Amino acid sequence: MTEAGAIPVGLGKNILRIESAAVSLVARLRLT
């Protein structure tokens, strides 16, 4: 895989991690 192709993939994984973390935080706030 080329560097130009690897950069978007890395950003995509980071975004998914941030979104999952945000969803878990929102879920905790709604449960309390």
Secondary structure, 3 states (H helix, E strand, C coil): CCHHHHHHHHHHHHHHHHHHHHHHHHHHHHHC
